[in-house]
């Protein structure tokens, strides 16, 4: 078994994930988040991404909406 590390996410995000995985093969929010993060990391290792100023601003707006940025 792999070592595990606990992380925190906003409860509103966890609830949205629970709804999304309700009819999927994921057994838990943790399993889904692990899958998504692995996909992101694997894809980012394959290609170096740079964002335009417009794309970067859209990302920041989305992170603000999710409560990660002030």
N, C-alpha and C positions, 0 to 999 in steps of 0.2 A: 504494500500500500504506500502511496506517495505521502510525503509530509503535507500537512494542510496548514493554511494560514487563514485566519478569520478576517473578513473585511466588512465594512458597514456601507450600506446604501440607503437612500431615503426610502421610507416605508411606502410612499406613493409610487416610487419606481418599482419596488418589489411587488406591489399589488398589480401594476400593469403587466409585469412579467408573468405573474401567476395566471392572469387572464389569457395571456398570449400562449402559454404552454399547456393550458387546460386540456386541449384535445391533441397535444403533440406527444412525442415519445419521451420527452424529458420528465424525469421523476421529481425534480426539484428546481427551485430558482437557482440554487448554487450550481447545479449541473448545467443549466442553460447558460449562465454567465460564464462558466468555465469554457463551454463550447464556443461561445461568441468571442471571448478573448483569445482563445487559441487560433481561431480563424483570422482574426485581425493581425495577430503577431506573425502567423505564417505568411499571410499575404504581404505584410509590410517588409518582411525579410526578403521577399522575392523582388521587390521593386522599391526604389527610393521615391517617396512622394514629396512633392513640394506643392504648396497651395498658393493660388493667386490671392491678392489682398481681399478680393470679393469673397472667395471661398473661405478664407480665414475668418472674415467677419461673420459669415453665415454660421460657421462652426461655433464661434464665440456666442452668437445670439442664441443658438440652440442650447449650449451649455448654461447660459444664464437662465433660460426658460426651465431647465431641469434643476436649477438651484446650485450648480457647481461653481458659478462665477457671480460676483456681485456687480 
